């Protein structure tokens, strides 16, 4: 479940993810050239330029937490999906 654990260490510690499965996923992602970014970093306020930023007519920013309604790094990279 998204956002159910702060990071992969917590997921493994809680038994939601086995250490072996974590290694398999991390290896597969690395082989594809992907990088794992902790959710805590994606939910930080984004101060760059994005059409999803506040004040843009018709824009809707679906962020939550301390920056609810503001563009975050999640907004920058994934909100359009």
Backbone as CSV, one residue per row, in Angstrom:
resi,resn,N_x,N_y,N_z,CA_x,CA_y,CA_z,C_x,C_y,C_z
1,UNK,0.848,-1.175,0.000,0.000,0.000,0.000,0.896,1.242,0.000
2,UNK,0.685,2.184,-0.933,1.495,3.392,-0.976,1.423,4.170,0.337
3,UNK,2.541,4.701,0.738,2.664,5.529,1.945,2.375,4.777,3.237
4,UNK,2.312,3.453,3.207,2.060,2.712,4.438,3.320,2.603,5.288
5,UNK,4.478,2.813,4.673,5.750,2.788,5.392,6.593,3.979,4.946
6,UNK,7.303,4.556,5.875,8.118,5.733,5.573,9.235,5.419,4.577
7,UNK,9.781,4.220,4.658,10.818,3.820,3.718,10.915,2.297,3.677
8,UNK,11.792,1.783,2.851,11.912,0.328,2.698,12.435,-0.339,3.953
9,UNK,13.274,0.352,4.712,13.760,-0.216,5.977,12.585,-0.500,6.918
10,UNK,11.642,0.455,6.993,10.457,0.269,7.836,9.589,-0.878,7.327
11,UNK,9.443,-0.983,6.011,8.627,-2.053,5.437,9.212,-3.420,5.753
12,UNK,10.531,-3.545,5.676,11.189,-4.814,6.008,11.049,-5.094,7.499
13,UNK,11.265,-4.082,8.326,11.169,-4.255,9.779,9.761,-4.671,10.205
14,UNK,8.738,-4.159,9.513,7.346,-4.493,9.843,6.892,-5.812,9.217
15,UNK,7.740,-6.412,8.401,7.385,-7.676,7.761,6.519,-7.527,6.524
16,UNK,6.326,-6.302,6.050,5.527,-6.089,4.844,6.306,-6.443,3.583
17,UNK,7.615,-6.487,3.709,8.507,-6.792,2.598,9.654,-7.616,3.144
18,UNK,9.962,-8.720,2.497,11.092,-9.525,2.978,12.393,-8.899,2.485
19,UNK,13.459,-9.143,3.218,14.763,-8.613,2.823,15.170,-9.166,1.458
20,UNK,14.848,-10.427,1.206,15.193,-11.047,-0.085,14.423,-10.388,-1.223
21,UNK,13.125,-10.130,-1.032,12.331,-9.463,-2.071,12.832,-8.044,-2.302
22,UNK,13.203,-7.379,-1.229,13.737,-6.022,-1.375,14.984,-6.041,-2.234
23,UNK,15.896,-6.968,-1.971,17.123,-7.062,-2.771,16.806,-7.356,-4.237
24,UNK,15.844,-8.248,-4.482,15.465,-8.576,-5.859,14.919,-7.347,-6.587
25,UNK,14.048,-6.620,-5.932,13.464,-5.429,-6.546,14.537,-4.366,-6.780
26,UNK,15.374,-4.123,-5.774,16.426,-3.114,-5.931,17.398,-3.489,-7.045
27,UNK,17.726,-4.771,-7.165,18.621,-5.230,-8.229,17.978,-5.026,-9.598
28,UNK,16.714,-5.423,-9.727,16.008,-5.266,-11.002,15.917,-3.796,-11.402
29,UNK,15.594,-2.931,-10.451,15.502,-1.507,-10.748,16.855,-0.925,-11.146
30,UNK,17.905,-1.320,-10.448,19.254,-0.834,-10.775,19.656,-1.276,-12.184
31,UNK,19.330,-2.510,-12.536,19.655,-3.010,-13.875,18.909,-2.243,-14.963
32,UNK,17.743,-1.717,-14.643,16.967,-0.913,-15.586,17.388,0.555,-15.590
33,UNK,18.323,0.915,-14.708,18.776,2.294,-14.627,17.885,3.180,-13.777
34,UNK,17.013,2.562,-12.985,16.107,3.330,-12.119,16.755,3.590,-10.768
35,UNK,16.274,4.606,-10.110,16.779,4.969,-8.791,15.614,5.066,-7.821
36,UNK,15.764,4.491,-6.654,14.727,4.556,-5.626,14.886,5.869,-4.864
37,UNK,13.775,6.610,-4.774,13.776,7.889,-4.053,12.816,7.752,-2.880
38,UNK,13.292,7.996,-1.654,12.417,7.879,-0.484,11.228,8.847,-0.564
39,UNK,10.063,8.375,-0.128,8.861,9.214,-0.154,9.056,10.521,0.589
40,UNK,9.815,10.492,1.682,9.993,11.719,2.465,10.619,12.824,1.600
41,UNK,11.448,12.460,0.626,12.039,13.456,-0.260,11.055,13.908,-1.330
42,UNK,10.237,12.998,-1.823,9.253,13.354,-2.842,8.171,14.280,-2.305
43,UNK,7.930,14.262,-1.006,6.902,15.109,-0.418,7.434,16.453,0.075
44,UNK,8.693,16.764,-0.246,9.224,18.084,0.076,8.703,19.098,-0.944
45,UNK,8.582,20.340,-0.533,8.072,21.402,-1.398,8.985,21.583,-2.611
46,UNK,8.384,21.677,-3.787,9.112,21.904,-5.036,9.086,23.386,-5.332
47,UNK,10.256,23.990,-5.486,10.298,25.429,-5.710,10.712,25.783,-7.139
48,UNK,10.681,24.807,-8.010,10.998,25.042,-9.412,9.769,25.461,-10.199
49,UNK,9.910,25.475,-11.494,8.830,25.878,-12.381,8.046,24.641,-12.813
50,UNK,6.743,24.679,-12.628,5.861,23.609,-13.085,4.493,24.191,-13.382
51,UNK,3.833,23.683,-14.416,2.490,24.170,-14.738,1.493,23.736,-13.679
52,UNK,1.897,22.839,-12.787,1.025,22.403,-11.704,1.196,23.242,-10.441
53,UNK,1.965,24.304,-10.531,2.214,25.145,-9.356,0.977,25.957,-8.987
54,UNK,0.995,26.471,-7.771,-0.106,27.297,-7.278,-0.340,28.497,-8.192
55,UNK,-1.574,28.897,-8.289,-1.903,30.112,-9.021,-2.081,29.918,-10.523
56,UNK,-1.944,28.711,-11.022,-2.124,28.463,-12.453,-3.588,28.099,-12.680
57,UNK,-4.310,28.865,-13.502,-5.726,28.564,-13.740,-5.915,27.131,-14.239
58,UNK,-6.823,26.418,-13.616,-7.125,25.053,-14.020,-6.210,24.002,-13.434
59,UNK,-5.139,24.418,-12.756,-4.204,23.461,-12.170,-4.778,22.914,-10.869
60,UNK,-4.504,21.677,-10.607,-4.956,21.045,-9.373,-3.784,20.300,-8.764
61,UNK,-3.334,20.727,-7.610,-2.210,20.089,-6.938,-2.769,19.192,-5.842
62,UNK,-2.510,17.897,-5.945,-3.088,16.923,-5.025,-2.133,16.510,-3.918
63,UNK,-1.200,17.360,-3.556,-0.253,17.013,-2.508,-0.927,17.048,-1.145
64,UNK,-0.275,16.468,-0.176,-0.815,16.423,1.180,0.341,16.555,2.157
65,UNK,0.033,16.467,3.429,1.077,16.645,4.440,1.327,18.110,4.689
66,UNK,2.551,18.447,5.086,2.835,19.835,5.451,2.743,20.804,4.273
67,UNK,2.762,20.298,3.058,2.707,21.165,1.877,1.434,20.933,1.069
68,UNK,0.352,20.615,1.745,-0.925,20.360,1.069,-1.295,21.532,0.171
69,UNK,-1.650,21.223,-1.059,-2.045,22.254,-2.007,-0.898,22.938,-2.703
70,UNK,0.334,22.619,-2.342,1.512,23.200,-2.983,2.211,22.134,-3.815
71,UNK,2.967,22.562,-4.796,3.720,21.622,-5.616,4.847,21.003,-4.788
72,UNK,4.989,19.683,-4.890,6.079,18.952,-4.238,6.886,18.259,-5.326
73,UNK,7.953,17.597,-4.934,8.731,16.835,-5.912,7.889,15.718,-6.503
74,UNK,6.953,15.152,-5.727,6.019,14.160,-6.270,5.200,14.797,-7.391
75,UNK,4.705,16.027,-7.144,3.942,16.756,-8.152,4.769,16.895,-9.425
76,UNK,6.003,17.311,-9.258,6.891,17.570,-10.400,7.069,16.343,-11.282
77,UNK,7.262,15.184,-10.675,7.579,14.006,-11.461,6.411,13.064,-11.733
78,UNK,5.375,13.054,-10.890,4.342,12.025,-11.024,2.907,12.518,-11.112
79,UNK,2.621,13.761,-10.807,1.236,14.232,-10.764,0.533,14.107,-12.116
80,UNK,1.274,14.211,-13.193,0.684,14.151,-14.539,0.226,12.741,-14.921
81,UNK,0.653,11.738,-14.158,0.316,10.360,-14.525,-1.115,10.047,-14.270
